[in-house]
Amino acid sequence: MTIGKTNITLSANAKDADGNLRELQFRFWKNGGTVPAARIAKPNSSGTATVQIPVTFPLTDKTTYSWDVRAVDTENAASSYFPPNTNEPCRITVDATAPPQPEIETEDFPEATSDGLTWAKNPFGTTGSVTFVSTGATRFRYTIEGLGWTEVPATGGKATVSLAPAHAGPNWLLVHAYDAYGNQSVRTDYAFYVPPRDKADAPWDTSGDGLPDLLIVDAAGKLMNCVGSEGGELYGCLGAAYTKDARTGETTLHPADHWYDPATGKAALITHYADAFPGDGTTDLFAVTPDGKAWLYPGDGYGSFDVGERIAIRLPSNAPAPSTWTQIRAVGDITGDRHPDLVLRAGAQFWTLSGYTGGTFREATLMNSDAWARREIVNVADINGDKTPDLLWRNLDNGNMYVRHGRPGPVSGSVDLVSLKLATGSLNGDVGYGTNWSEANVATALGIPDVSGDGIPDIWARLRSDGATRIYHPSRASTGPSVKTVLSVDWNAVKAFG
């Protein structure tokens, strides 16, 4: 028989009329080589014993090996080796040659290009055809971003499948080929971009698939969109900022030093929630650039932003200067006026900007003037299920997480801002919601819309220990432990999240 290069398990069964079987002795050797000393294995109650020949034996490609076995009892009486004729032992031929790395053939999902301009023909929610090709392959295994592997048989080294992308934006197709002996090819990683479907973005969604996405300024100072999958999974990112040449229309990714100024070491503050421009249903980006100016960047519907289209944000006269802001969070409409709102920290102050109309925030409300230097806003959303936004915040020093339940505002679904200013004005004070959330333990904590299906907002958190990003599915009363790691890449050098 022929097998791939893998661990080999030899198995044999023996019977002893006296009932005193002690061991089975296995011999395994390269054809034409010296027959080695036996490997001893203890049989189980039915007389079966096994030994394993590790792949590091070493097993040589295109080489035949022989093996035989005998039984020995407690009185050292031994059978002959089986098969009895040493010229005709059991034989195994090792074929360690894996099939070639699979090639991907598809018209529906062309491979992504470095300029970010090559996209699939059909929008998210539709399927397309993909063919895998690898000479000598008898089957393929494939997945999109590791979310469940599927195996398909191959004919003539080819297999065609109907593929349903996991989400809009960048997707990664991973494929292995296998030959008849189980040899596995080098994996093919194939990236392709899927257009959004024609519907308004959901909260935190940038690509029309209804799933929260994460925007970051990476270690190199580039704005990236890390698209989310079911359950809050994260896999990969695409460039999310570009400029267009007014004369030629040519698009250039990653405008230099726009989101991070290496001279000052300052990074942009970024946050997104939904359509804010408003009117096109596409999620927009609020940002304070390293020069201390506040902007709105209209989304293009593909999870990215044309820097040349940004709009300066005008603020009420009593608002703090954007250059003093240390955190911003887009929270949708929490005041009930049907316009987007923004919460922020400026030094030790906590503010709410409300009523954004596509250019101006109409009102700036000082929530607290002296307590927020070492606090962080994690979320403003309904946590206790009463349809009124609550304030979720953490103490960066002692690591305590609290929820401040809001009182209903003038419109259903809104909150009375006064109830979020101080614990004494809230529904029931600052209620403990978790521990070990200090800045030393958790570098980033972002409250996001519910991705677990229980109706409670969830949390993406980047732990300081390894820089990996984890998902939390809190209860009404507690953050609980992390559910899983959704991105294992060390992001400790990433400069901004939002």
Backbone hydrogen bonds, N-H to C=O, Kabsch-Sander energy under -0.5 kcal/mol:
donor,donor_aa,acceptor,acceptor_aa,energy
3,I,93,T,-2.4
4,G,181,Y,-1.5
6,T,4,G,-1.2
8,I,53,I,-2.8
10,L,8,I,-0.6
10,L,51,V,-2.9
12,A,49,A,-2.1
14,A,47,G,-2.1
19,G,16,D,-1.5
22,R,72,V,-2.2
23,E,72,V,-2.2
24,L,41,A,-2.6
25,Q,70,R,-3.0
26,F,24,L,-0.6
26,F,39,R,-3.0
27,R,68,D,-2.6
29,W,66,S,-2.4
31,N,64,T,-2.5
33,G,30,K,-2.7
39,R,26,F,-3.6
41,A,24,L,-2.4
44,N,48,T,-2.5
47,G,44,N,-1.9
49,A,12,A,-2.3
51,V,10,L,-2.0
53,I,8,I,-3.7
57,F,54,P,-1.9
59,L,55,V,-1.3
60,T,58,P,-0.5
62,K,94,V,-1.8
63,T,60,T,-0.9
63,T,94,V,-0.8
65,Y,92,I,-3.7
66,S,29,W,-3.1
67,W,90,C,-2.1
68,D,27,R,-1.6
69,V,82,F,-1.8
70,R,25,Q,-1.8
72,V,23,E,-2.5
73,D,77,A,-2.4
74,T,20,N,-2.1
76,N,73,D,-1.9
79,S,71,A,-2.6
82,F,69,V,-3.0
86,T,84,P,-0.7
88,E,85,N,-2.6
90,C,67,W,-1.7
92,I,65,Y,-3.0
93,T,1,M,-3.1
94,V,63,T,-2.9
95,D,3,I,-3.1
95,D,93,T,-0.5
96,A,94,V,-0.6
98,A,96,A,-0.8
103,E,133,V,-2.8
105,E,103,E,-0.5
105,E,131,T,-2.7
106,T,104,I,-0.5
108,D,129,S,-0.6
112,A,191,A,-2.9
116,G,113,T,-2.1
119,W,117,L,-0.7
120,A,193,Y,-3.1
121,K,108,D,-1.4
124,F,195,P,-2.6
126,T,123,P,-1.3
128,G,163,L,-1.9
130,V,161,V,-2.5
131,T,105,E,-2.8
132,F,159,A,-3.3
133,V,103,E,-2.0
134,S,157,G,-2.9
137,A,134,S,-2.3
138,T,178,Y,-3.0
139,R,178,Y,-1.5
140,F,152,V,-2.7
141,R,176,H,-2.2
142,Y,150,T,-2.6
143,T,174,L,-1.9
145,E,143,T,-0.7
145,E,172,W,-2.0
147,L,144,I,-1.5
148,G,146,G,-1.7
150,T,142,Y,-2.8
152,V,140,F,-2.7
154,A,138,T,-2.6
155,T,158,K,-2.7
157,G,137,A,-0.8
158,K,155,T,-0.9
159,A,132,F,-1.7
161,V,130,V,-3.0
163,L,128,G,-3.6
163,L,161,V,-0.6
169,G,194,V,-3.2
171,N,192,F,-2.9
173,L,171,N,-0.5
173,L,190,Y,-3.2
174,L,143,T,-3.0
174,L,172,W,-0.5
175,V,188,T,-2.1
176,H,141,R,-2.6
178,Y,139,R,-2.4
179,D,183,N,-1.4
182,G,179,D,-1.9
185,S,177,A,-2.8
188,T,175,V,-2.7
189,D,187,R,-0.5
190,Y,173,L,-3.0
190,Y,188,T,-0.6
191,A,189,D,-0.5
192,F,171,N,-2.3
194,V,169,G,-2.5
199,K,197,R,-2.1
201,D,281,G,-3.3
204,W,273,Y,-3.6
205,D,202,A,-2.3
213,D,204,W,-2.7
214,L,226,C,-2.6
216,I,224,M,-2.4
217,V,496,A,-2.2
218,D,216,I,-0.6
218,D,222,K,-2.8
221,G,218,D,-2.3
224,M,216,I,-2.9
224,M,222,K,-0.5
225,N,238,L,-2.8
226,C,214,L,-3.5
226,C,224,M,-0.6
227,V,225,N,-0.9
227,V,236,G,-0.9
229,S,233,E,-2.5
231,G,451,V,-0.5
232,G,229,S,-1.6
233,E,230,E,-1.0
234,L,486,V,-1.3
235,Y,227,V,-0.8
238,L,225,N,-2.0
240,A,223,L,-2.6
241,A,223,L,-0.5
242,Y,305,F,-1.9
243,T,252,T,-2.2
245,D,250,E,-2.5
246,A,244,K,-0.6
249,G,245,D,-3.0
252,T,243,T,-2.7
254,H,241,A,-2.5
258,H,255,P,-1.4
259,W,221,G,-0.6
261,D,266,K,-2.8
264,T,261,D,-0.6
265,G,261,D,-2.7
266,K,261,D,-0.8
268,A,259,W,-2.7
269,L,288,V,-2.1
271,T,286,F,-2.0
272,H,498,G,-1.3
273,Y,284,D,-0.6
284,D,274,A,-2.1
285,L,297,Y,-2.4
286,F,271,T,-2.7
287,A,295,W,-2.3
288,V,269,L,-2.2
289,T,287,A,-0.5
289,T,293,K,-2.2
292,G,289,T,-2.8
295,W,287,A,-3.0
296,L,311,I,-2.5
297,Y,285,L,-3.2
300,D,304,S,-2.0
303,G,206,T,-0.8
305,F,240,A,-2.3
306,D,298,P,-0.6
307,V,242,Y,-2.7
307,V,305,F,-0.8
309,E,306,D,-1.9
310,R,307,V,-1.5
311,I,296,L,-2.9
313,I,294,A,-2.0
314,R,312,A,-0.5
314,R,359,G,-3.1
319,A,316,P,-1.6
324,T,321,A,-2.5
325,W,322,P,-1.5
326,T,345,R,-3.0
327,Q,345,R,-1.3
329,R,343,V,-2.7
331,V,341,D,-1.7
332,G,341,D,-0.6
334,I,332,G,-0.8
341,D,332,G,-2.2
342,L,353,L,-3.0
343,V,329,R,-2.6
344,L,351,W,-2.2
345,R,327,Q,-2.0
346,A,349,Q,-1.9
347,G,324,T,-0.7
349,Q,346,A,-2.2
350,F,368,N,-2.7
351,W,344,L,-2.6
352,T,365,T,-2.2
353,L,342,L,-3.8
354,S,352,T,-0.5
354,S,363,E,-2.6
356,Y,340,P,-2.4
357,T,360,T,-1.9
361,F,314,R,-2.1
362,R,354,S,-1.0
362,R,360,T,-0.5
363,E,354,S,-1.9
365,T,352,T,-3.1
366,L,364,A,-0.5
367,M,350,F,-2.8
367,M,365,T,-0.7
368,N,350,F,-1.6
372,W,348,A,-2.7
375,R,372,W,-0.8
376,E,394,R,-2.0
378,V,376,E,-0.6
378,V,392,L,-2.7
379,N,392,L,-1.8
381,A,390,D,-1.7
383,I,381,A,-0.7
390,D,381,A,-2.0
391,L,404,R,-2.6
392,L,379,N,-3.0
392,L,390,D,-0.6
393,W,391,L,-0.5
393,W,402,Y,-2.5
394,R,376,E,-2.0
395,N,400,N,-2.7
396,L,374,R,-2.2
396,L,394,R,-0.7
397,D,374,R,-0.5
399,G,395,N,-1.7
401,M,434,G,-3.0
402,Y,393,W,-3.3
403,V,431,V,-2.3
404,R,391,L,-3.3
405,H,403,V,-0.7
405,H,429,G,-0.7
409,G,414,S,-1.8
414,S,411,V,-2.5
415,V,334,I,-2.7
416,D,407,R,-2.9
417,L,415,V,-0.8
419,S,416,D,-1.8
420,L,417,L,-1.6
421,K,417,L,-0.6
421,K,418,V,-1.0
422,L,418,V,-0.8
425,G,422,L,-1.0
426,S,422,L,-0.5
426,S,423,A,-1.1
427,L,405,H,-3.0
429,G,423,A,-0.7
431,V,403,V,-2.5
431,V,429,G,-0.7
433,Y,401,M,-3.6
434,G,401,M,-1.1
437,W,399,G,-2.8
439,E,396,L,-2.8
440,A,396,L,-0.5
441,N,438,S,-0.7
442,V,438,S,-3.3
443,A,441,N,-0.6
443,A,462,R,-1.8
444,T,462,R,-1.4
446,L,460,W,-3.1
447,G,378,V,-2.4
447,G,445,A,-0.6
448,I,458,D,-3.2
458,D,448,I,-1.4
459,I,472,Y,-2.0
460,W,446,L,-2.6
461,A,470,R,-2.5
462,R,444,T,-2.3
463,L,461,A,-0.6
463,L,468,A,-1.9
464,R,441,N,-2.6
465,S,441,N,-0.5
467,G,463,L,-1.9
469,T,487,L,-2.7
470,R,461,A,-3.2
471,I,484,K,-2.3
472,Y,459,I,-2.6
475,S,478,S,-2.8
479,T,433,Y,-2.8
483,V,471,I,-3.1
484,K,471,I,-1.0
486,V,469,T,-2.2
486,V,484,K,-0.6
487,L,469,T,-1.7
491,W,467,G,-2.0
491,W,489,V,-0.7
494,V,491,W,-1.7
495,K,217,V,-2.3
496,A,217,V,-1.2
498,G,215,L,-2.4
